[in-house]
Amino acid sequence: MSQQMKKNFSLHKGSKILNALGLEGFKEYLALNGLFYLVALKANDIEDIQRRMWENFRLPGEVCLKRQAGREQLYILRFQQTEIK
C-alpha cells in the first residue's frame, strides 16, 4: 500500500473506511459461523465501525487484539456471520 493510501485510510472514520474498502457484497461469501477480520487504526473510530457492521450487515463484532505499532494504535476486529439471509 502506498504512503498516500495509508494517509487516506488513516483520515477516514467509521463508515468512510468501510465504504473505501468496498464491503457491500462481501457478506454473501461468508459461510454460517464464518469469520471476517478487519485491521483498523484507533483514528478510524472502532466503535463506529462495529456499530455500522451490525447495522448494515448484522455482523456482531469484537476487538480481539489491540497493539501499539510506533505511534499508531492498531485494532484487530473480528466479525462473525451468525445468520444467513
C-alpha positions as CSV (number, residue, x, y, z in Angstrom):
1,M,0.0,0.0,0.0
2,S,1.4,3.4,-1.0
3,Q,2.1,6.1,1.6
4,Q,-0.7,8.2,0.1
5,M,-3.2,5.3,0.5
6,K,-2.1,4.8,4.1
7,K,-2.6,8.5,4.8
8,N,-6.0,8.5,3.2
9,F,-7.1,5.4,5.2
10,S,-5.9,6.9,8.5
11,L,-8.0,10.0,7.8
12,H,-11.2,8.0,7.3
13,K,-13.7,7.5,10.1
14,G,-16.1,4.5,10.7
15,S,-18.4,4.4,7.7
16,K,-15.9,6.1,5.3
17,I,-13.3,3.3,5.9
18,L,-16.0,0.6,5.3
19,N,-17.1,2.4,2.1
20,A,-13.5,2.8,1.0
21,L,-12.9,-1.0,1.3
22,G,-16.0,-1.7,-0.8
23,L,-17.6,-4.2,1.6
24,E,-21.1,-4.0,0.1
25,G,-21.2,-7.6,-1.3
26,F,-18.7,-9.4,0.9
27,K,-21.3,-11.0,3.3
28,E,-22.6,-13.3,0.6
29,Y,-19.2,-15.1,0.6
30,L,-19.2,-15.6,4.4
31,A,-20.3,-19.0,5.5
32,L,-22.6,-19.5,8.5
33,N,-20.3,-19.0,11.5
34,G,-17.6,-17.7,9.1
35,L,-15.2,-15.1,10.5
36,F,-14.2,-11.7,9.0
37,Y,-11.2,-9.9,10.4
38,L,-10.5,-6.2,9.9
39,V,-7.4,-4.3,10.9
40,A,-8.2,-0.7,11.8
41,L,-6.5,2.3,13.4
42,K,-7.8,3.9,16.6
43,A,-8.4,7.0,14.4
44,N,-10.8,5.1,12.3
45,D,-13.4,5.1,15.2
46,I,-13.6,1.5,16.2
47,E,-17.0,1.8,17.9
48,D,-18.5,3.3,14.8
49,I,-17.1,0.5,12.6
50,Q,-18.6,-2.1,14.9
51,R,-21.9,-0.3,15.0
52,R,-22.1,0.1,11.2
53,M,-21.1,-3.5,10.6
54,W,-24.0,-4.5,12.8
55,E,-26.5,-2.0,11.3
56,N,-25.5,-2.7,7.7
57,F,-24.6,-6.4,7.7
58,R,-25.9,-7.8,11.0
59,L,-22.4,-8.9,11.9
60,P,-21.7,-8.8,15.6
61,G,-18.1,-7.8,16.2
62,E,-15.5,-7.5,18.9
63,V,-12.0,-6.3,19.4
64,C,-9.9,-9.4,19.6
65,L,-6.5,-7.8,19.7
66,K,-5.1,-4.3,20.3
67,R,-1.4,-3.3,19.8
68,Q,0.7,-0.2,19.7
69,A,2.8,0.0,16.5
70,G,5.0,3.0,16.7
71,R,2.7,5.9,17.2
72,E,-0.3,4.1,15.8
73,Q,-2.7,2.1,17.9
74,L,-3.9,-0.9,15.8
75,Y,-7.1,-3.0,16.5
76,I,-8.0,-6.4,15.1
77,L,-11.8,-6.6,14.8
78,R,-13.5,-10.0,14.5
79,F,-16.9,-10.2,13.0
80,Q,-18.9,-13.5,12.8
81,Q,-21.7,-14.5,10.4
82,T,-24.4,-15.8,12.7
83,E,-27.3,-16.0,10.3
84,I,-27.7,-16.3,6.5
85,K,-30.1,-14.0,4.7
